[in-house]
């Protein structure tokens, strides 16, 4: 059996500068653990340093390390979401929790089973593993707190949630503001296109199934060649509401009607969502966009996408309908 003990650090560069934020630090209060017959994961703090300990069975160290990296990445996604939920300074920095694999401790044992401590459902003991001592060099001062009880990794079993959480995770940390924006906006677009979620958009198609064929036939018969291009539009994607309103309606169904920016709450309206859409198109098509505007919208969009993911994380049944 292989046991990996990985210190967790964070990446929280300021949005408006290249300097690393050192004043905002992070702490997990309490201990979290989960296990099954084949592996176990534990998160705990020693001397203000947070560690993820993963024990698992594998054929060799390379295979074990690959499995451990997948599991710790899921944990880092979850912790990053939770810490940003409590981050009142999204307009300044957006922390991403990361595993420091350069300081990993590895233990190999002949243990054939993982057994729980009697009477402690949330803790576990690895038989045959000696205690691991940690050097002061990996110490990390922490101040923003989340409770270990708030950690919930069940979402990783849902393929859609894996995609959404990874999009959010990529957008955090030092990612360029335009890249941040596109990853975050993809979460909004996902809601617009998801078969179950878009049922709550209140949008209706303008054309029926056979209308497209009749319009194309009319265009070929009555219009000149240059004007016929309009008939090539996918009429099945034309709705009685614009995209901004469709997206807003879905968010309203989720209970998301406002966003927070610099300590104040603002109502989500059509003008704001239209600005989000136009900025997305400008970035996607390589048009000039003001860096400060994009950074401002990133902060606002991040608050909205966090609300979306928290809703879906707590209501995964709507993704499985």
C-alpha positions as a printed NumPy array, in Angstrom:
array([[  0.   ,   0.   ,   0.   ],
       [  1.158,   3.533,  -0.82 ],
       [  0.553,   6.534,   1.4  ],
       [  1.13 ,  10.05 ,   0.095],
       [  1.195,  13.037,   2.45 ],
       [  0.965,  16.234,   0.415],
       [  1.091,  19.752,   1.876],
       [ -1.546,  22.071,   0.435],
       [ -0.652,  25.616,  -0.514],
       [ -2.526,  28.319,  -2.397],
       [ -2.161,  30.477,  -5.462],
       [ -3.749,  33.904,  -4.939],
       [ -2.066,  36.473,  -7.151],
       [ -3.799,  39.828,  -7.14 ],
       [ -6.022,  40.52 , -10.142],
       [ -4.665,  44.03 , -10.668],
       [ -0.953,  43.345, -10.159],
       [  1.72 ,  40.692, -10.671],
       [  2.604,  40.42 ,  -6.994],
       [  1.579,  37.403,  -4.95 ],
       [ -0.964,  38.017,  -2.206],
       [  0.536,  37.153,   1.172],
       [ -2.023,  38.772,   3.483],
       [ -4.91 ,  36.423,   2.625],
       [ -4.259,  32.945,   4.079],
       [ -6.468,  29.888,   4.447],
       [ -7.306,  27.301,   7.099],
       [ -9.453,  24.179,   7.336],
       [-10.914,  23.902,  10.808],
       [-11.218,  20.31 ,  11.978],
       [-10.41 ,  17.088,  10.15 ],
       [-12.019,  15.516,   7.111],
       [-11.685,  11.872,   6.11 ],
       [-13.297,   9.438,   3.728],
       [-12.457,   5.823,   2.994],
       [-13.549,   2.622,   1.334],
       [-12.096,  -0.861,   1.045],
       [ -9.347,   0.18 ,  -1.355],
       [ -8.277,   3.726,  -0.475],
       [ -8.58 ,   6.478,   2.101],
       [ -8.239,  10.251,   2.072],
       [ -7.708,  12.529,   5.054],
       [ -7.293,  16.301,   5.379],
       [ -5.824,  17.745,   8.559],
       [ -3.642,  20.544,   9.902],
       [ -0.338,  20.29 ,  11.779],
       [  1.379,  23.456,  12.997],
       [ -0.724,  25.655,  10.664],
       [  0.131,  23.558,   7.617],
       [ -2.722,  21.715,   5.904],
       [ -2.021,  18.249,   4.534],
       [ -3.865,  15.809,   2.326],
       [ -3.04 ,  12.19 ,   3.145],
       [ -4.021,   9.557,   0.591],
       [ -3.558,   5.821,   1.1  ],
       [ -4.263,   3.386,  -1.695],
       [ -3.337,   0.073,  -3.276],
       [ -1.569,   0.029,  -6.646],
       [  0.764,  -2.169,  -8.692],
       [  3.642,   0.31 ,  -8.521],
       [  4.54 ,   3.816,  -7.4  ],
       [  3.884,   5.432, -10.777],
       [  0.361,   4.052, -10.865],
       [ -0.21 ,   5.04 ,  -7.228],
       [  1.027,   8.581,  -7.833],
       [ -1.283,   9.003, -10.842],
       [ -4.298,   7.874,  -8.811],
       [ -3.298,  10.111,  -5.897],
       [ -2.944,  13.139,  -8.181],
       [ -6.46 ,  12.622,  -9.519],
       [ -7.882,  12.386,  -6.001],
       [ -6.017,  15.39 ,  -4.617],
       [ -7.021,  17.458,  -7.654],
       [-10.678,  16.768,  -6.857],
       [-10.047,  17.858,  -3.275],
       [ -8.294,  21.051,  -4.404],
       [-11.246,  21.854,  -6.67 ],
       [-13.606,  21.479,  -3.716],
       [-11.494,  23.519,  -1.3  ],
       [-11.002,  26.292,  -3.865],
       [-14.772,  26.56 ,  -4.279],
       [-15.368,  26.664,  -0.521],
       [-12.705,  29.282,   0.155],
       [-13.942,  31.513,  -2.666],
       [-17.473,  31.222,  -1.308],
       [-16.127,  32.999,   1.779],
       [-13.883,  35.386,  -0.144],
       [-15.188,  38.958,   0.235],
       [-12.415,  40.23 ,  -2.053],
       [-13.14 ,  38.507,  -5.355],
       [-12.448,  41.866,  -7.021],
       [ -8.852,  41.678,  -5.734],
       [ -7.778,  38.046,  -5.785],
       [ -9.251,  34.602,  -6.299],
       [ -7.395,  31.867,  -4.404],
       [ -6.813,  28.42 ,  -5.811],
       [ -5.768,  25.631,  -3.458],
       [ -2.935,  23.556,  -4.888],
       [ -0.979,  20.461,  -3.895],
       [  2.744,  21.007,  -3.389],
       [  4.095,  17.793,  -4.908],
       [  7.68 ,  18.998,  -4.454],
       [  7.312,  18.353,  -0.713],
       [  5.331,  15.12 ,  -0.839],
       [  6.1  ,  12.385,   1.725],
       [  5.7  ,   8.798,   0.467],
       [  5.42 ,   5.677,   2.602],
       [  5.192,   2.096,   1.287],
       [  3.954,  -0.748,   3.47 ],
       [  2.822,  -4.347,   3.203],
       [ -0.549,  -3.522,   4.777],
       [ -3.369,  -5.478,   3.172],
       [ -6.335,  -3.58 ,   4.566],
       [ -7.478,  -0.179,   5.762],
       [ -9.221,  -0.287,   9.118],
       [-11.145,   2.438,  10.945],
       [-10.55 ,   3.514,  14.497],
       [-13.274,   2.032,  16.655],
       [-15.95 ,   4.591,  17.461],
       [-14.56 ,   7.272,  15.121],
       [-16.531,   7.313,  11.903],
       [-14.66 ,  10.256,  10.403],
       [-11.102,   9.138,  11.184],
       [ -8.966,   6.282,   9.981],
       [ -5.775,   4.513,  10.845],
       [ -3.317,   2.908,   8.462],
       [ -1.894,  -0.189,  10.055],
       [  1.838,  -0.709,   9.489],
       [  2.591,   2.95 ,   8.69 ],
       [  5.067,   4.805,  10.875],
       [  4.325,   8.432,  11.814],
       [  5.587,  10.988,   9.315],
       [  7.464,  14.015,  10.602],
       [  7.162,  17.329,   8.769],
       [  9.809,  19.979,   8.282],
       [  9.247,  23.635,   9.2  ],
       [  9.946,  24.579,   5.588],
       [  6.427,  23.63 ,   4.524],
       [  4.714,  25.77 ,   7.159],
       [  1.822,  27.873,   5.821],
       [  0.134,  30.59 ,   7.871],
       [ -3.642,  30.444,   7.484],
       [ -6.47 ,  32.798,   8.477],
       [ -9.613,  32.456,   6.343],
       [-11.432,  29.454,   7.784],
       [-13.788,  26.827,   6.451],
       [-15.137,  23.914,   8.421],
       [-14.01 ,  20.413,   7.479],
       [-17.691,  19.451,   7.753],
       [-18.448,  21.594,   4.683],
       [-16.262,  19.417,   2.42 ],
       [-18.351,  17.233,   0.119],
       [-16.654,  15.254,  -2.646],
       [-19.718,  13.368,  -3.914],
       [-19.94 ,  15.69 ,  -6.915],
       [-16.878,  14.042,  -8.501],
       [-19.066,  11.052,  -9.408],
       [-21.036,  13.298, -11.78 ],
       [-19.314,  13.937, -15.116],
       [-21.054,  17.281, -15.602],
       [-19.968,  18.544, -12.192],
       [-16.401,  17.454, -12.92 ],
       [-16.453,  19.689, -15.999],
       [-17.957,  22.684, -14.188],
       [-15.627,  22.423, -11.196],
       [-12.597,  22.14 , -13.48 ],
       [-13.68 ,  25.223, -15.45 ],
       [-13.904,  27.173, -12.208],
       [-10.572,  25.809, -10.967],
       [ -8.765,  26.796, -14.168],
       [-10.205,  30.314, -13.9  ],
       [ -8.748,  30.838, -10.418],
       [ -5.177,  31.701,  -9.517],
       [ -2.889,  33.431, -12.   ],
       [ -4.802,  32.724, -15.19 ],
       [ -4.873,  35.676, -17.653],
       [ -8.046,  37.767, -17.209],
       [ -9.354,  36.982, -20.703],
       [ -8.813,  33.275, -20.154],
       [-10.469,  33.573, -16.733],
       [-13.449,  35.262, -18.359],
       [-13.944,  32.614, -21.046],
       [-13.738,  29.729, -18.574],
       [-16.252,  31.404, -16.263],
       [-18.624,  32.379, -19.062],
       [-18.626,  28.778, -20.323],
       [-20.405,  27.863, -17.067],
       [-23.2  ,  30.331, -17.874],
       [-23.411,  29.016, -21.441],
       [-23.562,  25.468, -20.122],
       [-26.724,  26.334, -18.18 ],
       [-28.234,  27.847, -21.311],
       [-27.635,  24.689, -23.371],
       [-28.235,  21.933, -20.805],
       [-31.406,  20.019, -21.748],
       [-32.912,  20.07 , -18.253],
       [-31.8  ,  23.531, -17.163],
       [-32.971,  25.307, -20.301],
       [-36.507,  24.075, -19.597],
       [-36.589,  26.803, -16.963],
       [-35.695,  29.593, -19.407],
       [-39.358,  30.304, -20.325],
       [-38.189,  30.614, -23.939],
       [-40.201,  29.3  , -26.874],
       [-39.033,  28.564, -30.391],
       [-40.265,  31.056, -32.972],
       [-40.356,  28.574, -35.838],
       [-41.827,  25.103, -36.072],
       [-40.038,  22.047, -37.433],
       [-41.097,  22.472, -41.1  ],
       [-40.821,  26.276, -41.238],
       [-37.12 ,  26.157, -42.078],
       [-37.631,  24.077, -45.193],
       [-40.393,  26.361, -46.494],
       [-38.34 ,  29.524, -45.853],
       [-35.269,  28.093, -47.608],
       [-37.36 ,  27.089, -50.606],
       [-38.84 ,  30.592, -50.751],
       [-35.376,  32.173, -50.523],
       [-34.018,  30.061, -53.37 ],
       [-37.017,  30.937, -55.495],
       [-37.508,  34.634, -54.743],
       [-34.22 ,  36.112, -53.41 ],
       [-30.938,  36.879, -55.137],
       [-27.901,  34.757, -54.265],
       [-26.378,  37.153, -51.712],
       [-29.649,  37.461, -49.782],
       [-30.116,  33.703, -49.674],
       [-27.426,  33.475, -46.948],
       [-29.994,  34.576, -44.363],
       [-31.972,  31.415, -45.046],
       [-29.034,  29.269, -43.911],
       [-29.501,  30.355, -40.282],
       [-30.511,  27.487, -37.978],
       [-34.1  ,  28.597, -37.416],
       [-34.54 ,  25.93 , -34.759],
       [-32.274,  27.995, -32.492],
       [-34.31 ,  31.203, -32.739],
       [-36.358,  31.907, -29.607],
       [-38.826,  34.576, -28.549],
       [-36.342,  35.767, -25.894],
       [-32.806,  37.052, -26.345],
       [-29.877,  35.089, -24.887],
       [-29.385,  37.469, -21.975],
       [-32.995,  37.011, -20.856],
       [-32.807,  33.222, -21.303],
       [-29.697,  33.055, -19.118],
       [-31.238,  35.352, -16.501],
       [-34.414,  33.278, -16.318],
       [-32.444,  30.085, -15.663],
       [-30.448,  31.811, -12.929],
       [-33.643,  33.222, -11.416],
       [-35.013,  29.667, -11.225],
       [-31.85 ,  28.733,  -9.316],
       [-32.534,  31.601,  -6.923],
       [-29.657,  33.701,  -8.298],
       [-30.865,  37.276,  -8.763],
       [-27.875,  39.357,  -7.659],
       [-24.094,  39.395,  -7.46 ],
       [-21.654,  40.875,  -4.97 ],
       [-18.914,  43.317,  -5.933],
       [-16.647,  45.207,  -3.522],
       [-18.898,  44.469,  -0.577],
       [-22.166,  45.569,  -2.221],
       [-24.953,  43.524,  -3.811],
       [-26.2  ,  44.383,  -7.287],
       [-29.318,  43.151,  -9.081],
       [-28.732,  41.036, -12.169],
       [-30.507,  42.698, -15.082],
       [-30.673,  42.407, -18.861],
       [-28.239,  45.289, -19.419],
       [-25.58 ,  43.599, -17.295],
       [-26.   ,  40.199, -18.951],
       [-25.906,  41.774, -22.394],
       [-22.58 ,  43.385, -21.429],
       [-21.294,  39.947, -20.361],
       [-22.347,  38.455, -23.705],
       [-20.794,  41.231, -25.788],
       [-17.532,  41.009, -23.85 ],
       [-17.459,  37.251, -24.39 ],
       [-17.919,  37.736, -28.148],
       [-15.247,  40.434, -28.297],
       [-12.695,  38.184, -26.579],
       [-13.648,  35.121, -28.63 ],
       [-13.3  ,  37.006, -31.922],
       [-10.036,  38.756, -31.039],
       [-11.46 ,  42.27 , -30.829],
       [ -9.877,  44.848, -28.545],
       [-11.195,  44.778, -24.988],
       [-10.21 ,  47.082, -22.149],
       [ -8.208,  45.082, -19.62 ],
       [ -9.688,  46.882, -16.6  ],
       [-13.238,  46.25 , -17.819],
       [-12.53 ,  42.536, -18.318],
       [-11.009,  42.267, -14.829],
       [-14.038,  43.989, -13.311],
       [-16.434,  41.672, -15.139],
       [-14.323,  38.641, -14.131],
       [-14.915,  39.52 , -10.471],
       [-18.662,  39.903, -10.975],
       [-18.941,  36.83 , -13.183],
       [-16.976,  34.75 , -10.685],
       [-19.506,  35.516,  -7.957],
       [-22.331,  34.438, -10.261],
       [-20.627,  31.228, -11.395],
       [-19.814,  30.273,  -7.798],
       [-23.517,  30.62 ,  -7.008],
       [-24.367,  28.437, -10.023],
       [-21.93 ,  25.699,  -9.022],
       [-23.019,  25.737,  -5.376],
       [-26.641,  25.346,  -6.5  ],
       [-25.841,  22.457,  -8.856],
       [-23.476,  20.856,  -6.326],
       [-26.328,  20.793,  -3.815],
       [-28.953,  19.774,  -6.384],
       [-27.182,  17.327,  -8.679],
       [-30.48 ,  15.555,  -9.326],
       [-31.386,  18.331, -11.815],
       [-28.395,  17.286, -13.919],
       [-29.42 ,  13.651, -13.943],
       [-33.08 ,  14.073, -14.91 ]])
